[in-house]
């Protein structure tokens, strides 16, 4: 008959066996999982789960002639496969605060792009052309001059006046009373 005292004694023995099993096999199990996953923290989580699964079977594992490490590595491999097939691998995980993981919101960058385009359309063709070459295409002043077919000094002048026009327009939009 299995009394509470016997169950407690078996639990303590099982715990000691598990501690011994972990001391001997944990480094190998973690190394095996890390080699497959290429992530140390995830490998430690998988190894911990493997030992949790081994806990109810510690006495049988230690008393049989089979390989404890082989059993642990098989369980580890199965856990890795399960994890790769799970919803976590498909990014269907719940966020830390119980909310679904949010996708990045591109609305602000789109709104900024629209504002920039509106500002650029407020410039003259010559000024806009210089600004696009210098900032969008990342050409140097010399490259811009060669591409447009104007002197370097003219590129610098148009750049200067274009930036002044953009600054004054932004200032007017931010403070309409000015």
N, C-alpha and C positions, 0 to 999 in steps of 0.2 A: 504494500500500500504506500502511496506517495503522500507523506505528511508534509505540512508546511516547513518543518525543520529539514526534511530531506530535500525539498525543493530549494530552500535557502542554501543548503550545503552544496547542492549541484550548481546553483547559480554562482556561488563563490568560486567553486572549482572551474566552472566554465569561464568566469571572468579572468582567473589566473591563466588559464590555457590561452584565452584570447590575447592577453597581454604578452605572453611568451610568443605566440604566433605573430603578433604585430611586430614585436622587437626583431624577430628573425626575418620576416618576409615583407614588411612594409616598404623598405627601400627598393626592393626589386619590383614590387607591384607599382609603386609610384613611377619608377624609371620606365617601366613597360608602358604605362598609360601616357606618360609624358612624351615618349618616343612617337606614339601614334597621334596624340592630340596636339603636340607642340605648344602646350600651355601648362605651366607648372601648377597653377592654382586649380585648374579644372582637373588635372591629373590627381591632385590630392583629394579633391571631392569624390572622384570616381573610386579611388583606393579606399577612402573612408566608407563609401557605400558597399564596397566588396567585403570589407571586414564586418560591417553590420550584418550583411547576409550570411557571413560565416559564423557569427556568434551562436545562433541556435544549434549549429552542427559541430561545435568545437570538439566535443568529446569523441564523436564518431570520426571526425577528420584526423584527430591525433591518434586514435586507436587503430585505424586501418593501415594497411600496407601501402595505400595509394599516396601520391604526391600531394602534399598540402599546397605547395607553391603552384603546382600545375592546376589544381582546382581553383585557387585564387586568381591565377592569370586568365583562366577560362571565364570565370565570373566577370573579371575586369573587362575582357574583350567584349563579352555580351553586353555589359553596361554601356560601353562606348558605342557599340552598334545601336543599342536602344536609344541612346541620347542623340545620335546622328539622325535617327528616324523620327525623333519626337518633334513636338511643336516648337521646342526651343531652337532646333536647327533651322526651322522655317521662320524664325523671328516672330513667332506667335506667342511671345511671352508677355506676362503681365508685368508692368513696371513696378518699381520699388514701393510705390504708395498705393498699389491696387488699381492703378489706371493702366489702360492699354498703352503700350509704347507709342509715342507720337512720331509721326513722320515730320521731317523738317518743313516749316512753312516758308514758302518762297514768295509770299505776297508782298513782304516789305521790299525785297530785292527787285521785284517787278515794278512796284510803285516808284522806287528810286530810279529805275531805268527809264520809266515814263517821264519823270521830272527832268532827268538829264537830257533826254531827247527834246523835250519842250524848250529847255534852256538853250540847247545847241541850235534849234530852229530859230531862235531869236537873234542869232548872230548873222552877220553878213556871210555870203558864200565864201569869200576869201578868208575871213577869220575862222569859220567853221572848218574849212579845209586844212588850215594849219593846226588847229587844235586836234582834229582827228588823226593827222599824221603823227603829231608829237605824243599824244596820250593813248590813242586806241591802237595804232599800228606800231607804236614805240620806236619811231624813227628819230634819229638825231636831228639837230637843226640843219646840219650840212646835208644829210640825206633828204630831208624835207625840201630844202632849197633845190636840190638837184632834180627831185621827182616832179616838183611843181614847175620848175624852170624860172625861178626868181632868185635874186641875191640873198645871201645869208642874213644880211641886215634887215631886209624886208620881212623875212620869216620871223626874226626876233621882234620886230615892230608889230606885226600882226598878232603875234602871240601875246605881247604885252597888252595891246588894246582889247583883244578877245577876253583875256582874264579880267581886265577892268570892267568890261561890259557884263560879264557873268557875275562878278562880285556885286556890282550896283543893282543888277536885276534881282539877285538873291536878297540883298538888303531891302529892296522895295517890297518883295513878297513877304518877308518876315515882319516888316514894320510898314504897313500900308500908309500910315500917317506921315511918313518921312518923304 
